[in-house]
């Protein structure tokens, strides 16, 4: 604006210098009006936002903050779920920044209150909105910082829930675990008491144990399966499995881990960071164990029939490490490896029946 004033004042002074005295007053009056109009127009143009310029306050980010702190992003919420459920019931979008902080105030009585107020119509839109808001969209440092708060808010709701509500929420909890397991574990340690954190880990185990996945060992009498996957708790991973021995190790490139021997069972897992136990090998020779629909003691004919739609490869010998555990008293084996990945399943055959099962993740390469 200063440049505009200087430009026009310079012109008007030169004009006044050469004008007759009788006209100077009239010209000065008109010129001043023109000058003020020009300044007003220039000032108005400067107030119009242009691409790349900073947003005015209230248009997406707090004033003066290019990257607002995560806690500030959630500060607009009233914390009262009743302020947002009517919009969800009407099919309107509700920001996760508004919805999630409400969970911090949930108690066991909240669920009954919601039923009394909204009948049974509220659960589906509420669950869908939570599922959408539970995980950050990106992978920047800001997204990770924000995700820790998302984990915290959902954890508060899970701890206040029971029954069917708990089952619905722990499926969303599993999404947060999958987003970043180390972050999830750190959030539990930072925001929850030890007993609360343990409860959330136990509930998460339930979700991880009931899935449609080929690479899982069904545990006799448990109903669930132990998968080649990461768990938030150490062996026995929520199952009633006996531990007969344990030996720790450190794998190059993968960090510490352990081999645990049970009753006709051996489990190898890595422990790359606190609260993460990644199962890499499961070997079973005990009665009742099954994998991918095949149970110990099934006939070879039954195995081939069950796997008729998949490509099983017959092997005359298995690896040295596998033989060290299973022994050499088998006739041959069948193996299946996922098309694009490093996981394999192995069935040992002796005298026409299945005598051993193995699930193994080669991690940096295929084993079979």
C-alpha positions as CSV (number, residue, x, y, z in Angstrom):
1,X,0.0,0.0,0.0
2,X,2.9,2.4,0.7
3,X,4.2,2.0,-2.9
4,X,0.7,2.9,-4.2
5,X,0.7,6.1,-2.1
6,X,4.2,7.2,-3.2
7,X,3.4,6.6,-6.8
8,X,0.2,8.7,-6.9
9,X,1.5,11.4,-4.6
10,X,4.5,11.9,-6.8
11,X,2.3,12.4,-9.9
12,X,-0.1,14.8,-8.1
13,X,2.8,17.0,-6.8
14,X,4.3,17.3,-10.3
15,X,0.9,18.2,-11.7
16,X,0.2,20.9,-9.0
17,X,3.6,22.4,-9.6
18,X,2.8,23.3,-13.3
19,X,-0.9,24.2,-12.9
20,X,-2.2,27.8,-12.6
21,X,-3.0,28.8,-9.1
22,X,-6.8,29.2,-9.8
23,X,-7.0,25.5,-10.7
24,X,-4.8,24.1,-8.0
25,X,-7.5,23.9,-5.3
26,X,-10.0,22.2,-7.7
27,X,-7.4,19.7,-9.0
28,X,-6.1,19.0,-5.5
29,X,-9.7,18.1,-4.2
30,X,-10.4,15.7,-7.2
31,X,-6.9,14.2,-7.0
32,X,-7.2,13.5,-3.3
33,X,-10.6,11.7,-3.8
34,X,-9.0,9.6,-6.6
35,X,-6.0,8.8,-4.4
36,X,-8.2,7.6,-1.5
37,X,-10.3,5.4,-3.8
38,X,-7.2,3.9,-5.3
39,X,-5.8,3.1,-1.9
40,X,-9.1,1.5,-0.8
41,X,-9.2,-0.7,-3.9
42,X,-5.6,-1.8,-3.5
43,X,-6.2,-2.6,0.2
44,X,-9.2,-4.7,-0.6
45,X,-7.3,-6.7,-3.2
46,X,-4.6,-7.5,-0.7
47,X,-7.3,-9.0,1.6
48,X,-8.4,-11.5,-1.0
49,X,-6.7,-14.9,-0.5
50,X,-4.6,-16.3,-3.3
51,X,-3.4,-19.9,-3.9
52,X,-0.3,-20.6,-1.7
53,X,-1.2,-17.8,0.8
54,X,-1.8,-18.7,4.5
55,X,-5.4,-19.5,5.3
56,X,-7.3,-17.1,7.5
57,X,-8.1,-18.4,10.9
58,X,-11.1,-20.8,11.0
59,X,-10.5,-22.3,7.5
60,X,-9.0,-25.6,8.4
61,X,-6.1,-24.8,10.7
62,X,-5.8,-22.8,13.9
63,X,-4.5,-19.2,13.3
64,X,-0.7,-18.9,13.2
65,X,-0.1,-22.7,13.1
66,X,0.9,-24.4,9.9
67,X,1.0,-27.8,11.5
68,X,-1.2,-27.7,14.7
69,X,-0.3,-30.0,17.6
70,X,-2.4,-33.2,17.6
71,X,-4.2,-32.2,20.8
72,X,-5.3,-28.9,19.2
73,X,-6.9,-30.8,16.3
74,X,-9.3,-32.5,18.7
75,X,-9.9,-29.4,20.9
76,X,-13.0,-28.3,18.9
77,X,-15.1,-31.3,20.2
78,X,-17.6,-30.6,23.0
79,X,-16.9,-34.1,24.3
80,X,-20.7,-34.8,24.4
81,X,-21.8,-37.6,22.1
82,X,-25.3,-36.3,22.1
83,X,-24.1,-33.2,20.2
84,X,-23.1,-35.4,17.3
85,X,-25.3,-38.5,17.2
86,X,-28.3,-36.7,15.7
87,X,-26.2,-35.7,12.7
88,X,-25.0,-39.3,12.3
89,X,-28.5,-40.6,12.5
90,X,-29.5,-38.0,9.8
91,X,-26.8,-39.3,7.5
92,X,-24.5,-36.3,8.0
93,X,-20.8,-36.5,8.2
94,X,-19.2,-35.9,11.6
95,X,-15.5,-35.2,11.9
96,X,-13.4,-37.7,13.8
97,X,-11.8,-34.7,15.5
98,X,-15.3,-34.1,17.0
99,X,-16.4,-37.6,17.6
100,X,-13.4,-39.4,19.1
101,X,-12.9,-37.1,22.2
102,X,-16.5,-38.0,23.2
103,X,-15.3,-41.5,23.9
104,X,-13.1,-40.3,26.7
105,X,-16.2,-39.5,28.7
106,X,-17.9,-42.9,28.2
107,X,-18.9,-45.0,31.2
108,X,-20.7,-48.4,31.3
109,X,-23.9,-46.4,31.8
110,X,-23.4,-44.5,28.5
111,X,-24.3,-47.4,26.4
112,X,-27.6,-47.9,28.1
113,X,-28.3,-44.2,27.9
114,X,-27.7,-44.3,24.1
115,X,-30.1,-47.2,23.8
116,X,-32.8,-45.4,25.8
117,X,-32.3,-42.2,23.8
118,X,-31.9,-43.4,20.3
119,X,-33.4,-47.0,20.5
120,X,-31.2,-49.3,18.4
121,X,-30.8,-47.0,15.4
122,X,-27.6,-45.3,16.7
123,X,-25.2,-48.3,16.7
124,X,-24.5,-48.8,13.0
125,X,-23.9,-45.2,12.0
126,X,-21.8,-44.7,15.2
127,X,-19.7,-47.8,14.5
128,X,-19.1,-46.8,10.9
129,X,-18.1,-43.3,11.9
130,X,-15.7,-44.7,14.5
131,X,-14.2,-47.2,12.0
132,X,-13.6,-44.3,9.6
133,X,-12.0,-42.1,12.3
134,X,-9.9,-44.8,14.1
135,X,-6.9,-44.7,11.8
136,X,-4.9,-41.7,10.3
137,X,-4.9,-41.5,6.6
138,X,-1.2,-40.7,6.2
139,X,2.2,-41.7,7.5
140,X,3.8,-38.4,8.4
141,X,5.1,-37.7,11.8
142,X,2.0,-35.6,12.5
143,X,-0.2,-38.5,11.5
144,X,1.7,-40.8,13.9
145,X,1.4,-38.2,16.7
146,X,-2.3,-37.9,16.0
147,X,-2.8,-41.7,15.9
148,X,-1.6,-42.0,19.4
149,X,-4.6,-39.9,20.5
150,X,-7.0,-41.9,18.3
151,X,-5.7,-45.1,20.0
152,X,-6.3,-43.5,23.4
153,X,-9.9,-42.4,22.8
154,X,-10.9,-45.7,21.3
155,X,-9.3,-47.5,24.2
156,X,-11.3,-45.5,26.7
157,X,-14.5,-46.6,25.0
158,X,-13.5,-50.3,24.8
159,X,-12.8,-50.3,28.6
160,X,-16.2,-48.8,29.3
161,X,-18.0,-51.3,27.0
162,X,-19.2,-54.9,27.4
163,X,-20.9,-57.6,25.5
164,X,-21.7,-57.0,21.8
165,X,-20.4,-53.4,22.1
166,X,-17.0,-54.7,23.1
167,X,-16.9,-57.2,20.2
168,X,-17.7,-54.5,17.7
169,X,-15.1,-52.1,19.1
170,X,-12.2,-54.6,19.3
171,X,-12.5,-55.1,15.6
172,X,-11.7,-51.4,15.2
173,X,-9.0,-51.8,17.8
174,X,-7.3,-54.3,15.6
175,X,-7.2,-51.7,12.8
176,X,-5.2,-49.5,15.1
177,X,-2.9,-52.3,16.0
178,X,-2.3,-53.1,12.3
179,X,-1.6,-49.4,11.5
180,X,1.5,-49.4,13.7
181,X,2.1,-52.0,16.4
182,X,4.9,-50.2,18.2
183,X,2.9,-47.0,18.3
184,X,-0.1,-49.0,19.7
185,X,2.0,-50.6,22.4
186,X,3.6,-47.3,23.3
187,X,0.2,-45.6,23.6
188,X,-1.0,-48.3,26.1
189,X,2.0,-47.7,28.2
190,X,1.7,-43.9,28.1
191,X,-2.0,-43.4,28.5
192,X,-3.3,-46.3,30.5
193,X,-2.7,-47.9,33.9
194,X,-1.0,-51.3,33.7
195,X,-4.2,-53.2,34.5
196,X,-6.1,-51.3,31.8
197,X,-3.4,-51.8,29.2
198,X,-3.4,-55.5,30.0
199,X,-7.1,-55.7,29.5
200,X,-6.9,-54.0,26.1
201,X,-4.2,-56.4,25.0
202,X,-6.3,-59.4,26.1
203,X,-9.3,-58.1,24.2
204,X,-7.1,-57.5,21.1
205,X,-5.9,-61.1,21.3
206,X,-9.5,-62.2,20.9
207,X,-9.8,-60.4,17.6
208,X,-6.5,-61.7,16.4
209,X,-7.4,-65.3,17.2
210,X,-10.6,-65.6,15.1
211,X,-9.9,-64.9,11.5
212,X,-10.1,-66.5,8.1
213,X,-6.4,-67.2,7.4
214,X,-4.8,-70.3,6.0
215,X,-1.6,-69.9,8.1
216,X,-3.0,-70.6,11.5
217,X,-2.9,-73.6,13.9
218,X,-6.2,-74.5,15.5
219,X,-5.6,-75.1,19.2
220,X,-7.6,-78.1,20.6
221,X,-10.5,-77.0,22.8
222,X,-9.7,-73.3,22.4
223,X,-11.9,-72.4,19.5
224,X,-9.3,-70.0,18.1
225,X,-6.1,-70.3,16.2
226,X,-2.5,-69.3,16.6
227,X,-1.4,-67.5,13.4
228,X,1.9,-66.4,11.8
229,X,1.3,-62.9,12.9
230,X,2.2,-60.3,15.6
231,X,0.6,-60.4,19.1
232,X,0.5,-57.9,21.9
233,X,1.2,-60.5,24.6
234,X,3.9,-63.1,25.0
235,X,3.4,-66.9,24.8
236,X,0.9,-68.5,25.3
237,X,-0.8,-65.6,23.4
238,X,-4.0,-65.9,25.3
239,X,-4.4,-69.7,24.9
240,X,-4.2,-72.3,27.6
241,X,-0.9,-73.8,26.5
242,X,1.7,-75.3,28.7
243,X,5.2,-74.0,28.6
244,X,7.8,-76.7,29.1
245,X,10.9,-74.8,28.1
246,X,12.0,-71.5,26.7
247,X,15.3,-70.5,24.9
248,X,16.1,-66.9,23.9
249,X,18.1,-66.0,20.8
250,X,19.0,-63.0,18.6
251,X,18.4,-63.1,14.9
252,X,20.6,-61.0,12.6
253,X,18.5,-58.2,11.1
254,X,15.4,-59.2,13.1
255,X,16.4,-58.8,16.7
256,X,15.6,-60.8,19.8
257,X,13.2,-63.7,20.0
258,X,12.5,-67.0,21.7
259,X,11.7,-70.7,21.1
260,X,9.0,-72.1,23.4
261,X,8.4,-75.8,23.7
262,X,4.9,-77.0,24.8
263,X,3.0,-80.3,24.8
264,X,3.6,-81.6,21.2
265,X,4.1,-78.0,20.1
266,X,6.9,-75.6,19.4
267,X,6.5,-71.9,18.7
268,X,9.3,-69.5,17.5
269,X,8.7,-65.8,17.7
270,X,10.5,-62.5,17.4
271,X,10.3,-59.6,19.9
272,X,11.4,-56.6,17.9
273,X,10.1,-54.1,20.5
274,X,8.2,-53.9,23.7
275,X,4.7,-55.4,23.5
276,X,5.2,-57.0,20.0
277,X,5.6,-60.8,19.6
278,X,5.8,-61.9,16.0
279,X,5.2,-65.6,15.5
280,X,7.4,-67.0,12.7
281,X,7.3,-70.8,13.1
282,X,4.7,-73.1,14.6
283,X,5.4,-76.9,14.7
284,X,2.9,-79.4,16.0
285,X,2.9,-83.2,16.5
286,X,0.4,-83.5,19.3
287,X,-3.1,-84.9,19.0
288,X,-5.9,-82.6,18.0
289,X,-3.9,-79.8,16.3
290,X,-5.2,-78.8,12.9
291,X,-4.3,-76.4,10.2
292,X,-6.3,-75.2,7.1
293,X,-8.9,-77.9,7.8
294,X,-6.4,-80.8,8.1
295,X,-6.1,-82.5,11.5
296,X,-3.3,-84.6,12.9
297,X,-4.1,-88.2,12.0
298,X,-6.1,-87.4,8.8
299,X,-5.3,-89.7,5.9
300,X,-3.3,-88.5,3.0
301,X,-6.4,-89.0,0.8
302,X,-8.3,-86.7,3.0
303,X,-5.5,-84.1,2.9
304,X,-5.4,-84.2,-0.9
305,X,-9.1,-83.9,-1.2
306,X,-9.3,-80.9,1.1
307,X,-6.5,-79.2,-0.9
308,X,-7.7,-80.1,-4.3
309,X,-8.2,-76.4,-5.2
310,X,-4.6,-75.5,-4.2
311,X,-1.2,-76.5,-5.4
312,X,0.4,-78.9,-2.9
313,X,4.0,-79.9,-3.7
314,X,5.3,-83.3,-2.6
315,X,8.7,-83.2,-0.9
316,X,11.0,-86.2,-0.3
317,X,12.9,-84.4,2.5
318,X,12.3,-81.4,4.8
319,X,14.8,-78.9,6.1
320,X,17.5,-79.8,8.6
321,X,16.0,-77.6,11.3
322,X,12.5,-79.2,10.7
323,X,14.0,-82.7,10.9
324,X,15.8,-81.8,14.1
325,X,12.4,-81.3,15.7
326,X,10.0,-83.7,13.9
327,X,12.6,-86.5,13.5
328,X,13.3,-88.5,10.4
329,X,10.5,-91.0,10.9
330,X,8.3,-89.7,8.0
331,X,7.8,-90.9,4.5
332,X,7.5,-87.6,2.7
333,X,5.8,-84.2,3.1
334,X,3.4,-81.9,1.2
335,X,4.0,-78.1,1.2
336,X,1.9,-75.1,0.1
337,X,3.4,-71.6,-0.2
338,X,1.3,-68.5,-0.7
339,X,1.5,-67.1,-4.3
340,X,3.1,-63.8,-3.3
341,X,4.7,-63.9,0.1
342,X,7.0,-65.9,2.4
343,X,4.6,-68.1,4.4
344,X,4.3,-71.9,3.9
345,X,2.4,-74.7,5.4
346,X,3.9,-78.2,5.7
347,X,2.1,-81.6,6.2
348,X,4.3,-84.6,7.1
349,X,3.0,-88.0,6.1
350,X,3.9,-91.4,7.7
351,X,2.1,-94.6,6.7
352,X,-0.6,-92.7,4.9
353,X,-1.6,-90.3,7.7
354,X,-0.6,-86.8,8.7
355,X,2.0,-87.0,11.5
356,X,3.2,-83.4,11.7
357,X,2.1,-79.9,10.9
358,X,4.3,-76.8,10.4
359,X,3.5,-73.2,9.6
360,X,6.6,-71.1,8.8
361,X,7.3,-67.5,7.6
362,X,10.7,-67.3,5.9
363,X,10.6,-63.5,6.4
364,X,13.3,-62.6,3.9
365,X,12.7,-65.6,1.6
366,X,10.5,-68.7,1.0
367,X,11.3,-71.8,3.0
368,X,9.3,-74.3,0.9
